[in-house]
């Protein structure tokens, strides 16, 4: 039995990887998932390995030291001869280990580019940029979560001498959403009017999610005679923003809740607005789409580029509340068509389809190896 070996640093922080691996298993693709984190127990249908050493603060600060721990731990695994392909789920935190193992074991690898790769490693850790380019250059396939991140990386960080080759092997595959939202898709039938506008946000309430700019947009619209309400659902991580949510009568705050309750909030809202300062993808955008909810998202960040502007909502400058307000009004000029497209296009984020795309990539690369 040959396996896909996944190096997945963020596996314990989100369920999205679990959903992908389960769907890969349904296509008879066997996986070993390596998580460079403290040992943990999880009930899974595939083999999961954990690095049997927790990282100290010292380890986390020194990139090379941490990467050496990961690399040498993987090299000890007895099953490496059963690996047919490596899949690194981040460029810097997982891709470097995949690159080194590929050189040592003559294995091929693919690598994904995520928010931390773009907005932390490439943007701030300038001494690691050449390494990131080298990892992409030697990969068989480079996966971006959005066209926006693909454009940013290729334009800002890849030298002209290597851009063509890396661009040729670069594709965009989004994350998927919980099948609950797709199984309960909602088509809106009532024509919307702009006299009463119900705005929704769902997520962690942090500075990065930029709730304050949406508050300004709501205030601006209300000052112009519109009746705007703003429902905010999620855990308050920033106390100052939490205080602001209680300050205005048009804001209705609800604590973090389960997906069944989230779905109900989405069905009673008119527009989903989340102008995040940075965003790796934003699953909640796609979840909102499944409920026929037009969306406002940030230009140049994770969700931007999956659809043409105006198809399912609009990309905005996250620091321009007047632009956010204007795009909310523009949605109402063609609300029914945009809403219908949202529900229909949500299929793009079905994990089963996404897993099939990955399986096709795996098969193509492995077939080329055999030749």
N, C-alpha and C positions, 0 to 999 in steps of 0.2 A: 504494500500500500504506500503510495506516494502522497505527500502532504504539501499544502500551501503553508508556509511559515510566516505568520503575521507578527510584526513587532509593533506593539500597540500601547504606548505610554499612557494614554488617557482612557483606557478601557474601563477602569473602575469609576470614572467620573461621569459617564454618560451611558445610556442604553443603546445608542445608535450603532455601536460596533457589534453588540450582541445581536441586534436585529439583522445586521448584514450577515454575520456568520451563520445564524440559524437558516437564513434563506439560501446561503451557499451550500449548506448541508442538504437542503431539500433538492438541490441539483446534483447530489452525490459528490460534492467537492469536499474533501476531507481537510480539516484545518488544525494547525497547532497555533495557539495564540500565546505569544510571549509578552508578559507585562513587566516592565522594569519598575517594580514597586515592591513594597513589603508583602510578604506572603499573605494570602487570603483564601477563603473557601467560598466557592460559588457553585451553584448547581447548574451545570451547563452540559450540552450534548456533545461538546467537542473538547479536545484536550487543551487545558490551559496551564501554562507555566508561569511562575512568578520568580523574579529575581530574589533569592533568599538573603537579601541584605537591604535594609532600609537606608536611604540616602541621608547622610547628615547634612547640616547646613553647609559645611565645608565642601562636601561632594557636589552639592547643587550649584555652588558658586563657581566651581572649576569645571568648565565644560569638558575638557579632555579627560580629566580624572573620572568623571561620571561615565563618559563614553567607554573608557577602558574597562570599567567595572561591568558594563553591559556586554561588551564584546567578549571578554574573557569568560564570562559566565555562560554565554551562548556556546562558545567553543567547547565547553565541557559536556554538552549534551550528546548523548549516545545516538540519538536519532537523526543527526544531521545528514547522514547518508540517505535518509528516506525523504529528504526535502526536494521537491521539484522546482520550487520558485519561492522567492522572498517577496513579501509585501510589507513595505515600511509605511505606516500610516501617518507619519509626519516627516518632514524633510530633515530637520536638524536633530531632533531627539531620537528618531528611529532610523533615519536614512543613512547616517554615518556608519552605524553598526551594520546595516545591510550592505553598504558599499565595501566595508572591510571584510565581511564574511564572503561576499561574492569573489573578492580577490583571493582569499585563502582557500575556498572550497570550489571555485569555478562555478558558482551558481548565479543565475540571472535574478534581477530584482526590479520591482516597480516602486514608485514612491509618490505619496500624496503631499500636496502643499496646503497648509491650513493657516488659520488666523495668526497663531503665534509665530509661524515661520515668516509671514509677511510683515506683521506689525511689531514684532519684537526682535527676532533674529536678524532678518535682512535690514530692517529699518534702523535698529539701535546697535547691534553688535557687528560693526563694520569689519572687524578682524576675522569674522567667520563667513563673509560673503563669498569669497573665492571657494571655500569648502562647499557651500551650498550649491554653487554653480557646478562644481566637480561632481557632486552626488547626482544632480539632474543629468549632466552630460553622459554619465556612465550607466544611467538607468535605461531599461528597455521601454518604459512608459512613464510619463509624468502626468499625474492626475491633479487637476485643479477643481475646487468646489464651485467655482464660478468664472465666467469670462472676465469679470472685473479683476480678480486676483491674477489670472493668467496674464492679462494686459499689464498690470502693475509690475509683476516680476520680470517679464520679458523686456519691458521698456526701461525699467529703472536699474535692474541689477545684473542682467545677463550681457556680457560684452558682445560686440558685433561679430567677433570671430566664432562664437559658439551659438549665437542666437538662432541661426537657421536650423541647425541640427536639433536643438532643444525644442524649438517651436514645432518641428515636424513630428516629434514624439509626444507632444502635449495635447491632452484632451480634457474636456470638462465633464465630470460626472457629479451630480449633486448628492447630498445626503437624502435619505428617505424619512418619512414620518411614520408614526405609529399607525398600524393598519386600522385601528379603531376609528380614526378620522376619515379614512377612505371608505370604510364600510358604512359610515353614517354621513355620507356627503349630503349637502343641502343645497337645493336650488331655490333661489328667492323668486317670488312671483309678484310681489307688490312693487309698483313703481315708486321710487323714492323722491321725496321733495326736500328742498334745502331749508325749509323753515325750522326743522328740528333735526339736528345732526348728532348722532351718538357715536363718539369716538371710543375705541378700546385699545388698551395695552395689556399684554400678558407676559410676565417674565420677572427676573430679579430686578429690583429697583435699585440701580446703581448709577453712578455718574456716566458710565459707558453707554448705558441704554438711553440716556438723554431725554428722560421724561420731562425735564424742566422746559425744554424747547417746545414740546408739544403743549405744555401748559400755556406758554406764551402765545402759541398759535390759536388755542381755544379762546384765550382772553381777547385776542385781536378780532376773531370772528364775532364774538359776543358783543364787542364794542361797535361792530358794524351792523348790529341788528339781528344777527342769527342766534338761534337758540341751541347752543352747543353744550352737551354734557360729556364728561370724560370719565370712563370707568377704568380703573387701574387695578389689576389683579396680580399679586405676587408677594414675595418676601421682601421686606424693606431691609436693604443692606447699607443704605446711606441715611443717617438720622436727619440730616438737613433736608434732604428731598422728602423724607417721610413727614417732616413738619409742614412742608409746602403743600403736600397732598391734603392736609387737614385744614388748610387756610381758606380754600375757595369753595363756595357752595355748589359750584357746578361739577366738582370732582367727587366721585364715589369710589372709595377704596375697599378692596376685599383681599383678605390674606390668601396666600398660596393654597390652591385647592387641587382636587383630582381632575383627570381629563374629562370625566363626565360633566362636571360643573363648568370647566373651561368651555366645552362645546356649547353649553347653554348660554354662556356670556357672549360667545361669538355669534350665536343665532339671533340675539336681541340687539346686537350692535349694527352700525352702518358702515364704518370704515375702521380698519386696523392700522394704527400709526405707531411705528417704531423707528425713529431716525437715529439709530445707534451710531456712536462715534467710530467704533470699530465693530465688525461682526464677521465671524468665520463663515457662517452660512445663515443661521437663523431659522431653525425648524418651525418656529411658531408662525412665520410668514406663510409657509406652505400649509400648515394646519388651518390657518385662517382662510386661505384660499379654498380649502375643501368645504368650507361652510358658506361659500359664495361671498366672502367678505373681501372687497377691494382693499389693497394694501399700499401704504406709504413706507418706503425703505430708503436707505442711504446710497447716494451716488458713489460708485467706486468701491463699495464694500461687498461683503459676501454674497448677498442675494442679487445684486445688480448684474444685469447681463443675461439672466436666464430667459427674460422675455423683453420684447420691444416696449419702450416707454409708452404707457397708455393702454397696453393690452390687459393687464391685471391690476394696474395701479401706476404709481409714478415714483421714480427715483428723485431724491431731493438733496440739497445741501443741508447737512444735519444741523448747521448753525444758523440757518435762515428761517426763522419762524413764519415770516410773511410768505415765503415760498411754500412752506408746508401747508399753510392755510389756503393758499391759492390752488394747490394741487388737490386738496380735499374738495374744494368747490368744483374743480374740473372733473373730478370723478362723477359728480352728480349730473353733469351735462350728458353723460352716456352711461348712467349707472347700470341699467338692466343688462346691457351687452357686456360690460366689464365684469359684472357679477357672474353672469353665465359662463364666461371664459374662465374665471377663477375656479369654479367648481369642476369644469371639464378638464382644465389643464393640470389639476392637482394630481392626476394620474402619473405625471412625470416623476413624482416623488414616492412612487411605490417601491418598497424595498425588494420585492420580487423581481421587478424589471431591472433595478439597479444591480442586484446580485447576478442576474443573467448577463448584463454588460461586462461585469468583472470576470465572470466565468469565460466569456468569449475572449477576453484579453489573455487570461491565463492559458487557455487552449492554444491560441495563436503563438504565444511566446514559446511554450513547451514544444509545440510542433516544429517550430523553427530550430530549436535546440537539437531535436532528434535528427533533423536533416543535416 
